[in-house]
Amino acid sequence: MVSIATTYLCCSSLSLFIGILENVWPENTLLFQEDGSSTKFYTLASDAVSILVAVNSLLRIFVYLLCSPNFRKQLVKEYPCLKCIACGADSDEKAKKIKEEKKLFIGYQNLIMGARVDML
């Protein structure tokens, strides 16, 4: 969550700066020339804001890949050619096997109390 918020804030900071200039100082010479046309800075900054919005969306995929095992598993299921990014996609099968083995193992306390394996 911190990664997503950080990338959003970084990519939106230029948009915030331009928005403040437009609303607080509408007659700013940084944005508009004397004849009312946009300055080169304003045009380039507006284009950069559009590019940064796309970059922010692109970066989210990598953040989700790093932080969400469910997302990785679904992505590999949808696109099998991406198995190289599935760091431990088979770990679910291993976890199920370990869980089944734990069910078969009865600790001494449960054995003393008379617990049945199928009840655990």
N, C-alpha and C positions, 0 to 999 in steps of 0.2 A: 504494500500500500504506500509505503514511504517512497519507493522508487517511482511509482506511477505519479504520485503527487509532485515529486521533484522534477520529473521530465515535463509535466504539464506546466509547472511554474516557470521553468527555464524557457520553454517554448512560447509561453504566453507573455513574458515580460516585455517584449518589444511591442506587442499589441496593447498592453496596458499603458506603456509610455506614449504611444501614438494617440490612444483614446484620451488620456489626460491632456495632452497638447491640444487636441481638437475641441475638447469641451471647456477647459479652463481658459486657454488663450486662443480663441478662434482666429484672431488676426495675427498670429505668430508668423514671422518671416521665415521660419524654418520649414513651415508647411506650405504656405501660399506666397506667390509672388505678388507684386503690386498690381498687376493686371488681373489677378484672381485665379490664374492658372496654378497648378500644383508644381511644387519644386521637385527637382530630381531626387532629393532625399526622401520626400514624402512618397513618391512613386516607387522607389526602390524599397523603402521600408514596408510599404503595403504589400509588395510582392514577396518580400522576405517573411512577412507574417503568414501569408498563404502557404509558403514552403514549410515553415516551422510547424504549422498545424498538421501537415502531412507527415513530417518527421516524427511528431509526437505520436501519431497513430501507429507509425511503423515501429517505434521503440516499444510500444506496449506489447507487441507480440513477443519480443525478446524477454521482456520482464516476466510475462506470463510463462514463457518456456522455462525460465530459470526458477521461478517460485511456485509453480503449480504442477504437481505430478499428474493430476487429473487432466489438465489441459494437454500435457505431453502425451498422455495415453490416448486421448481422443484424437489428437493430431496424427499420431502414428497409425491409429486405426483407420482414419480417413485417407491418409497418404502413406502407404507402407514403405515408399522409397525413402522416407525420413527416419528410418530406424536408427540411424547414427546419432540422432539428437535425443533419443529416448532413454537416456541414462537410467537404466534399471526398469525398463518397461515390463520385464518379466517378474519384477519384484512382487506383484500381486499374487502370482501363482505360488511363489515361495512363502509369502505371508499366510496364504490359505493352508499350505502344507504344515507350516509351523503351528498354526492354530489347531489343526487336527491332531498333531502329535501332542500338544499340550492337553487336549481332551483325554487322550489315552493315559497320560501320566497322572497318577493320583498322589498327592502329597501325603506325608504321614499323618498330618492333622486331619485331613479329610478321611483317610482310611480309619483312623481311630473313631471318628464321629459316625462312621457307617455310611458315608456318601457314596452314591452310585455314579459310575462313569457317565451314564447317559443323562444325568441330572446336572452335570457341571457345564 
